[in-house]
Amino acid sequence: MDTLLHGTKNPYYPGLPATSPQPGRVNIIGAGFDGTACFRKGARFGPAAIRRVAEDLETYSPYLDLDLTEVGPFYDLGDLPFGASGDGEADWLAADEAFAVLTDSLDLAGQGVKFLALGGEHSISYFFVTKYLRDFPDLLLLHLDAHADLRDGYLGHHYSHAAIIRRCLDHFGPGHRLAQFGIRSGTREEFTWMRENGTRYDSLAEFSLFVEALPPDRPVYLTLDLDFFDPAFLPGTGTPEAGGEDFLTFIKIVKLLQTKKLVGADVVELAPAIDPTGNSEVFAAKVVRELILALHGEGTGHVG
Ligand SMILES: [Mn+2]
């Protein structure tokens, strides 16, 4: 069985096409899916939009003082194949299975395989997060999002994008931890749960202190829902929420993560057609560039 759809253009010079995950390297993988989206669909076109506009971005980040052409090769695995039955859950499970076929024999921790997934609605993070939880018994899951995503299923979908953090928690072991920032929408029950479990950080100052205090060898996975950003900056997302963060706040967080052991990340919920100006996809591609660079650290507190 062919696990990946190939033929996509390289997103970034000098990103290289690959048919299997490359050890010790950043591996980009697209997961274009919006089968459980409840409000406005279109996230299935996110990966293609990011790849298209990324070709026109500078490869140098003045924020991190790193250049994509200098940090060593990284790879693009193409897109995960979702089913085409029209049954959201069945189609999603097909991609979950494809990712399992691709990675079941890998030990992400031992082999240093790093994934950077491009969504797609937030439910696709489940494929990656559950694998990371298996391979890193002390994983910290960092969740940047407008929404708590802690519902126990939503509108009939067990694996709904509105329930995705809850579905990841199903796989948490005693050494795993969740930390959330940017959350400004959810039910009273979700907010009570976050308060009781101490997962939600209310201010950037508080959240920064938490990240700064992490041991440099603590593995961190970042799941970034682009509606973390204020819709004034990034309107091209299915469920926008006023009162969000800006790009420079994100950069402050990335600079902290650069000194930590960032082992994987996903960037989800870009729905390019919702923003006819095209600014949202360019914004998202810039976010992705910063994360590729931040992922190039060796987990020792240094980069390069
Ligand atoms: Mn969200």
Boltz pocket constraint, residues with backbone or C-beta under 6 A from the ligand:
constraints:
  - pocket:
      binder: B
      contacts: [[A, 145], [A, 146], [A, 147], [A, 225], [A, 227], [A, 228], [A, 239], [A, 269]]
      max_distance: 6.0
